[in-house]
Amino acid sequence: MTQAPATPKNGRRRHDREIIALAVPAFGALVAEPLFVMVDSAVVGHLGTPQLAGLGIAAALLMTAVSIFVFLAYATTAAVARRVGAGDLPAAIRQGMDGIWLALLLGAAVVALAMPTAPWLVDVFGASDTATPYAITYLRISILGIPAMLVVLAATGVLRGLQDTRTPLYVAIAGFTANAALNVALVYGAGLGIAGSAWGTVIAQAGMAAAYLVVVIRGARKHGASLRPDAAGIRASARAGVPLLIRTLSLRAVLMIATAVAARLGDVDIAAHQIILSLWSLTAFALDAIAIAGQAIIGRYLGADDEKGAREACRRMVEWGIGCGIVLGVLIVLARPLFIPLFTSDPSVKDALLHALLVVAVSQPIAGVVFVLDGVLMGAGDGRYLAWAMLVTLAVFAPVALLVPSLGGGLTALWWAMTLMMAVRLITLWLRTRSGRWIVTGATR
């Protein structure tokens, strides 16, 4: 009996199944992460306003640190997926262990630097006299959990590279549940106040890191991969991460400039801007889930020397990005009457939101393609180009955004500038993928 020949339709279905299998659990894990801060805020908020203000400052510092080191997940995913595609699971896990060891080293360095400078960091953020002691208390305790947080990033990258996004979802759900229970028990049951919230989060993070390590170590033993630190491998992981670090810092600079400009526009616009950012972040989680699937799938295809499969997967994921962007844009428009009252009752803020949200909705299909192509190039290990592309984007965005107040533009104009930023990213990423220079096959790039 002869096998039916492959058709484009069958190929699309195969890619669809892969994308769904990886993206849906990845989305769940991504959404679970910010819930940690929400739980802490809900528990600490009942202690008083100064405590909540202190938590807000400390949490902002911690989230900034974690976002800077997200390259641990991205670089590890691509490197591990290549070796999976090449059929060398011991080397894939060995590569993952190098990323985890790098995470531990970076975590130790951050603790050593941040612990003595915690009061200064809080002061830089402009904490009030009443909030400062609570912010310092929470920050100093939470700093102890940074090594675990970075291990979670690296280990998540290992499992994604192994085409497993379900385990990170389960670990994230367990961590969220443990964090909620520990916060209530330590803050109120043990009477530790804001310190109890910090300790609860640290313990939950340590538990998540331990769960990941158990999974990775079990895989290493099964496939005979060494668990010992390898200096050459750790240096290689660091080198792969540097361009992605530059990309991430450039993106953070874009968001900081946008917030600074919104603050100059006045209280109404900065309030509306923060609300839009929360919605923008939520849509980013959905699109980033497809990008994560792209990292894992593209890395595997290139590792298997399957250039055609990589191109077809890229094309199909772009179609997914466009489709998801259109759906998200329509949802934003339709949900505006329901979404806005949840955050504000101020008529002037509502008016600012109505117009700016339309711009955000229009930009969603662009964002969908940008996130996908970002993930494709990360999966290909094309970090150097991503770094340069994001620096170019920052150079275009910064002067345009900074001109918004002086030209009399408001929040809507600022979000048109953000749309320009996404359009520049789209152009740079599309040019790269169209050139084919990102396609480098083999177990290593």
N, C-alpha and C positions, 0 to 999 in steps of 0.2 A: 504494500500500500504506500503510495507516494505522498509525501508531505505537501500540503498546500503552500504555494509560494507566498513570501511575505508581501504585504501590500502597505501603501502609505497609511491606510486606515488602521490596520493592525499595529503598525509602528506607533501611531498616535495613542492608541489604546494602551500599549505597553508603557509608553512614557507617562501617560495619565495615571496609570496604576502606581508607578514608582513615585511620581510627584505627590499624589494623595497620601500614599503610605508613609512618606517622610514628612510632608508639610503639616498635616493635621496634628500629629503628636507634637511637632516642633512648635506650632502655634500655641498649644496648651501649655507647654513648658515656658514659653516666652511670657504669656499672660500671667502665669503663676509668680514670676519674679517680682513685679511691682506690688503684688499683693502683700509681700512681706512688710513693706513700708506702710501700706494701708492699715494692716493689722496693728502695727506698732503705734500708728497715729490714733487709731480708734481707742486703743487701751490707754495710752498716755494722755489723750485728750481729756479724759475724765479726772486726771490729777490736777489740772489747772492750765491756764493759758501760758504762763512762763515755761512750764515743762514741755508743752506742745511746741512752743516757739524754739526751744532748745533742741528738741528732737528734729524739727524741720531743718535747722542749720546743719546739725551733725549728719543727718541722712543725705542732705545735698552733697556734702563733702565725700561721704562714702560712695554714693552713686557715681560721682565724678571719677573717683579712683577706679571703680569697677569698670566703667565705660572705657577708660583709657587702656585698660589691660584686656579688653575683649578680643584683641588679636590672638590671645592664647587659644581661644576657641576656633577662630577662623583659620589661622595658619595650621593648627593641628588637624582640623577636619580635612583640608586639602591634601596635606602630606600623607595622612593615614589612608584616605580614599584612593590615592594613586597606588599605594602598595597593595591594597585590597584588589584593585583592578588588575594588577600584575600577578595576582595569585599568591602573594607572599605574606600570609597572615602573621608569622613571627616578626617579620620586619615592620609590618604595620603597627603591631602592638609595641614593639621596641621604639618606633618613632613616637608613638603616643606617650610612652614613659618618659622620653626626653622632654616632651612638652610639660608633663606633670612635674618633673624635677625642676624645670625652669620656673614654673609657677610657684613652687615652694621657695626657691631662691629669691624671686622677686617679692613674694609675700613677706619673707623675713626682712628684706631690705626696707620695705614700706613700713613695717612695724617699728624698726629701729629708727627710721626718720620721723615718722608721724607721732610716735608716743611723746617725745619731749616737746614737739612743736604744736601739740593739740591746742593749747591756749591761744597761741599766735594765729593758728588757722581759723579758730572761731572768731577772733577779733577782726581778722581780715574780712570776714563775711558780715561784719557790722552788727553783731549780736548786742541786744540791750543788756543793761546791767543785771536785770532780773533773769534773763534767759541764759546768760553766759555760763553760770555754774552748771546748769543742767546740760547744756550743749557739751561742755568739756567732759562731764561725767559720762554721758552716753558715748561720746566719740572715743574716749580713752579705752573704754571696755570693748566697744565694737571693733576697734583697730585690731584687737587680738584675733578677731575672726577673719581678717583679710587673707591670711594664707589659705584658709579653708575655702574662702570665696574664689580665690584664683585657681585652686585645685579643681573646684567645681567647673570653672570655665574650661580648663585644659581637658579634664576628663570628659566633659560634654562633647568637646571637639573630637576626642578619641572615638566615642560611641557613634557620633554622627558620621565620622569617616568610615566606620564599620557598618554603615547603613542602618543604624539603630537609633531612632528618635523616640521610641516608646519608653525605653528605660529612663532617659532624662525626664520624660513626662511623669512617670511614676515617682521618681525621686523628688521632683519638684512638688508634687501633690503631698507626699509624705512630709517634706520639709515645711511646707506651708501649714499643714495641720499641726505639726509639732511646735512650730513657732507660735501659733495662736494659743495653744494650750499652755505652753511655757510662759508666755507673756502674762496671761491671766493669773497663773499660779504664783509666779514670782513677784509681779507688781502688787497684787492684792492679797493673795494667800500668804506669801512670805513677807509682805510689807516692805519690799525693797524699792518701791517707787520706780523712777525712770531707770535706775541701775538694773532693776529686775527685767525691764524690757530689753535692755542691751544684752544682758546675760542670756536671756531666752533666745534672742536672735543668734548670738554666737554659738550656743549649744546646738541649735537647729542647723546652722551652717556646717558645724563640725560633723554632725551626723550625716548630712548630705555628702560631704567630702568622703567620709568613711565608707558610705554605701557605694559611691563610685569606685573607690579604690578596691573594694572587695570584688566588684565586677571585673575591673581591669586586671587585677592580680590573678583572678581565677582564669581569665583568658590567656594571660601570659604563661601560667603554668601548664595549661592545656596544650599550648602550641610551642612550648619550650623557649619562650622569649625571656631574655635577661631582664631583671628588675633593677639592676645596679645602675647608678648614675654614670653616664658616658659623657665626658667633657666635650668631645667632638660633636656628638649628637645634640647636646644642650646648646652649644654655640651655633650649630646649624638652625636649630629652632628659633634662637634669638635673632639671627640674621634674617630669617624668613618673616619674623614678626615686626621688624623695624619699619619697613615700608607701610605695613598695615597700621602701625602706631601713628605714623605721620598722617595717613589718611583719616584716622579717627580723630586726631587732634585738630585737623583742619575742619572736619565736620562739626566738632564741638565749638570751634571758633565761630563758624557760621551761626550756630544757634545762640551763642553768647552775644554776638553782634546784633542779631535780630531782637533779642530781649532788651539789650541796652538801648536800641533805637526806639522800641515800644515804650520804654520807661521815659524817654525824652518827649514822647508825644503826649504824655499826661496820664493821670490815674485811670481814666476811663479806658484808654487804649491798652495800657499795660494789663489791666484786669481782663479785658477781652482777649488779649494776646495769650495770657496764661491758660485761659479756657480752651482756646483754639489749639494750643500746644498739646494739651491733654488729649484732645480728639485726634490730632495729627499723630501722636505717639501710638494711640490705639490702632489706627489704620496701618501704621508702620509695622506693628507686630504681625498683622495679617500678611502684609507683603514680604516681610522679612522671613516668614515661614517658608515661602516659596524660594527665596534666596538661599536659605539653609539647605533645602532639598537640592538646589542647583549646585551648591558647593560639593555635596556628597556625590551626586550623580555624575557631574562633569569630571571630578577627580578620578572616579572609578573608570569611566570610559577612557580617559587619557592614559591612565595606568595600564589599561588593557590594550593599548595601541589601537583603539577603535575611534579613529578620527571622524568617520561618518556618523557613528552613534553619538558622539559629542556634539556635532553640528545639529543633528536632528533633535537631540534633547534640548539644546539651546533654543532652537526655533520654536519648539513646543512650549517651553517655559515662558518665552516672550509672549506667546499667545495667551498663556495663563495670566501673565502680568497685566496685559491690556484688559482682558476680561474682568479680572478682579478689580482693577482700577476703575473701570466703568461702573461696576456694581457698587463699589464703595462711594464713588462720586454721587450716584443716584441716591444712595441711602443717606448721605450727608444732607442733600437738598431736601429729601422727604422728611428726615428726622429733625430738621431745625426747630420746628415748633415744639417738639417734645424734649429735645436736648437742651436748648437754651435755658428754659425755666428751672432746670435742675441745678444750675450753677449761679444764676443771678436773677434778681427781681428789679434791678436798676434799668429803667427804660433807655438811658443813654448807652449803657453797656450792651443791651439787647440790640439796639440799632447798629452799633459798631460790628457786632457779631454777624448780623444778618447778611451784610454785604461781604465781609471778609470770608465767611464760610463758603460763599458761592465761588470765590477764587480757589479756595482749598479743594472744593468739589471738582472744579475744572481741571485742576492739576493732578488728580488721582491717577488717570491713565498714564500720564508721564511718569509719575512716581512708580507705578507698577512695573514699567519697563526698566527704569533705573535700578530698582531693587533686584530684579532678576539678573540683569547684566552684571551688576556688582557681584552677585553670588556666583555667576558663571566664571568671571575672571578670578575671583578668589579661589574657586575650585580648581582653576587652571594654574594656580600659584603665580598669577601675574600681578603680584603686589606692588612691584616698582612702578608699573604704569598707573595703577590705582592711586598711588601716592601723588604722582605728578598731576594726574587728572583732577584730584581733589584740591591741590594747591592752585591750579589754574582756575577752578571754580571759585575758590575763596577770593582770588585776586579780582575776578569779575564781580562777584556779589558784594564785597565789602564797600567799594565806593558808591555803588548804586544804592545800597541800603542806607548808608550814612548820609546820602543826599535827600532822603525822604523828608526829614523834618524841615530842612532849609528850603525845600521846594514847596512846602505847604501840604505835602501828602499826609494822609492818615494811615490807619491800620490796614485799610484795603490796599493802599499803595505798597506798604511794607510786605504784604503777602503776595503781591504781584512780583516784588523783588525775590521773594522766596521761590516763586514759580520760575522766575528766570534762572535762579540757582539750579533748580531741578532740570531745566531745559539744557543748561550748559553741561551738566552731568550726563544727560541723555546723549548729547552730541558726542562728547568725548568717549563715552563707553560704546556707543554704536559704531563710531569710526574704528575703534580697536577690534571689536568682534567682527566687523565686516572685513577688516584686513586679513584676518586669519592668523595673525602673529601670536595670538594667545595659545594656539594649538601646538603644544609641545608634548609629545607622547613619551611614555616610559615610566618606570617606577619612581624616578626623580626628575625634577625639572632642570 
